């Protein structure tokens, strides 16, 4: 019997919805080669550069550092991206670096140039989890054949090993899990075009898990796959309201429930995985508002 967390999660029927990582500000730094297990605090960076990165993370609530690499990329320079991913504001700034120490001399609030293309990040952090290493690299190879050199990247730990292979699309903040090679290009192309494959959808990263659960329930109820077809209107504890493109509103009551007993990552002990789910969805037509 397999002991890989992704296999055990799938076999147990653990749901994908409302499991996306949460962040609004992302710093992606290209670091070729192997990464240590823990990189969230900038440990893989030179000391001076790490201090600047840690300061930037501390100054931005809901921020996250991701290391990125592209094995076949050959360039004299390294890249970094500063990404803002919110419901009403999105931006990707591209920074070209002569080397990692150069980060220490940058103002991360303004450095770089705004680019229009999105970023597709596949978690392939092998020193963190076997499932991400084995499954993530296969997914990356498929996407790298079709996406641009600066669009598709292997990333460090995104959260949710047991949902590998994981795909994160920025700045839209779309996270997907169990993205197998068959159908991966279709899913990625739709995501980059602003469409969501709901069966593989973990959630939008700028929403908290409870709001992710409500959004997924609304999309499934109203059959809305367009990224911009629903907008968050209100959050009052467990009661969450979304407005659809046609003016109709949906009020969702969410609850936290216990999921199946599975390991959170390879080698961990099985435990019940809590997640948010919709208890009810109420349709409020625009004409009644």
N, C-alpha and C positions, 0 to 999 in steps of 0.2 A: 504493500500500500504506500502511496506517495506521502512524503512529509513536507511537500512544498506548500506554502501558505496559499498561493493563488489557486492551486488545485483543490485544496480543502475548502476554501471559501466558495468556489463555484459549485462543488459537490453538495455543500450544505445549503445552497440556495440563498446565500447572503445577498441582499439587494445592493445595487450600485448607487441608487439615488440618494442625494443629500449626504454624500461622503467627500465632496470636494474640499481641498485645502482652502484656507481663507487668507486672502491678502489683496491689497489694493495697489501697493507699490512694490515693484520687483526690480532687483538689480541682478542682471545676468552677466557673469564674467567668464570669458573663455580661458580655461586652464587645461592645456593638453596633458595627456598622460594619465596615470592612475591617480585617484583621489583617496584621501583618508576616509574612514567611516563617517566621521562627523565633520561637516563643512559649514553648517549654518552660521557659525560665529566667525567665519573667515579664516579658520585655522590653516587653510591651504595657501594663504596669501602671504607675501612678505610682511614683516612687522609693521612698517609705516603704512603700507597700503591697507592692512587689516584695520588699523586704528581709524582710518578715514571711513572705511566701509561700516565698521561697528557704530561710528558716530552717526552716519547717515541712517542706518537702520533704527537707531535709538530716537532719531528726530522725526521719524515717520511711523505713525501708528499703522498697524496692519501691513507691515513690510516684510520682505523675505529676500534672502540671497540664494541664488541658484548658480552653481558652476555649470558651464556648458563646454562641449567639445564636439568636434566633427573630425573623426579619425583620418579621413583622406584629405582634409584641407591643408594646403601648403601655402603659407603666406609669411612674409617677414614681420607682419604685425599681428597683434591679437585684437579681438573685439570685445566690447562690453555694450550692454543695452540697459538703459534706464526706462522702465515701463510703468506707465500709470494706467491702471485698469479699474475704472469705476463705471457705474451704470450710465452716467451722463458725460463722462470725460474719459477719453482714451488717447494714449500717445506712446510712441516708441521713439526713443532717441538713441542713435548709433554713435558709439565712441570708438575711435581707432587708437590702439595703444602700441607704443614701441616696445613695451614689456610690462609686466605686472607692477614693478615699482612705480611706474608712471601714475598709477591710481592715486598715490599719495599726494600728487601735485594737482589733482583735479578738483573742481567744484562740481560735485555730482548733481547740483540743482540746475545747472545750466549747460554743462559740457555736452558736446556732441551735436549732431544734426538730426532733425526729425525725419523719419522715413515712413513711407506709406505701407510697406509690406508687413504682414503678420509674421509671427514666429510660432513654429510647431516644435514643441519640446517633448521628447520621449525620455522617460525616466530609464536610465541604464546604469544606476549606481551600484555596481557589483559588489563593492566592499561593504555595502549596507544590507543588501538582500540578494539572494540567489535568483529569485523570480524576476527581479528587475534586470539583472544581468543577462539571463538567458532569453527572456521574452522581449525585453526592451530593445536589445541590439537587433533582433530579427525584424522588429517593427520599424526601427530607424532605417535599416537597409532598404526596406521597401519604399519608405517615404523619400529617402535621399535620392533615389533614382529619378524622381519626378519633380521634387521641389528645388528651389534655388539654393545655392551654397550658403547663403546667409538666412535662409528660412527654416530649414530643418536642422535640429541639434539634438544630441544626447545631453540630458541634464542630470544633475545630482538629485537626490531624494526629493520627491514631490509630496510624499505622504500617501499611504495606502498601498503598501507592498502587495497585499493580498488581492488587489484588483489589477495587477500587472497583466498585460502591458498597459501602461498609463500614457495618455497623450494630453498635453496642455497647450491650448491655443491662446496666445496673447496678441494684442491687448484685449480681445473680447472676453477673456477670463472664462473660457470653456474648458472643462476638464472631463475626459472620457476614460473609462476603464475597460479591461478585457477586450482591447482592440487587437484582434488577431489579424494576421497578414492578409487573409482573404477578406476583401471588403475594406481594408484599411485606407486605400487610396480614395475610394468613394466617400468614406466617412470624413477623411481629412479635407478633401476637395469641397464637400458640402459645408464643413465647419468654416473653412477659409472664405467661403462665399456667403456666410451668414445663416447657415441652416444647421439644425441640431438633430443628430441621430439619437432619439430619445432612449432607445434600448441600450445604448452604451454610455449614457449621460450620467456623470457623477454630480454635476452642478456647476453654477457660476461662482467663481472664486471670490467675488466681492460680497457675496451673501453669506450670512451665518448659516449653519446647517439647518436650523428650523425654517429659515426662509427658503433655502434650497429645496426642502421637502415641499413647501407650499407651491413654489414655482413649477416644479415637476408635475404636481397634481393638476395645476391649472393647464399646463401645456397638454397633458394627456387628455384631460376632460374636453378641452376646446380644440384639440388637434392642431396646435400651433407649434410649428418648428422653426419659424423665423426668429433670429436672435432679438430683433427689435419689436416683435409682435406683442410682447407683454412688458409692463413696467410696474415696479413696486409702488404701491400707493400708501400703505400704512402697515405698521406693526404694533400691535397691542398685546403684549405677552404672547400667548399661543394663538392669537387670532391675527391672521395676515391677509391683506387684501392686495390683489393685483388688478391692473386695468389692461384690457386687451386693446389691440389696434383699432377696433371698431367702437370703442367707448364702453363696452360691456365690462363689468367688474365681477371678480370672483373672490369670495371670502372663504378662506381655508382655516380650519382649526387643525393644528398639528399636535402631536403627542410624541414623547420619547418612548420607544419600545425596545425590548430586549431582542437581539437577533440571535442567530445560532452560535454555538460554542465553537469558535475557530481561533487559531493563532493569529495575532495581528501581523506577525512577520515570521519568516522561516526560523525555526528553532525556539520560538516562544511557546509558552504553555497555552492550550486552548482556554478561551474565556468567552463569556457572552458579550457580543459586540453591540453596544447600544447605538441606536440610530433614530432619526426623526422620520415620521411618516404622517400622511394626511389622515385625520379621523373623519373629516367631512369637507365637502366643497359645495358652496352655495352660489348659485348664479344670480347676479344682479344686473338685469338688462339696462342698457343706457337710457331707454325711454322712461324707466321708473326712477331714475336719479333725480 
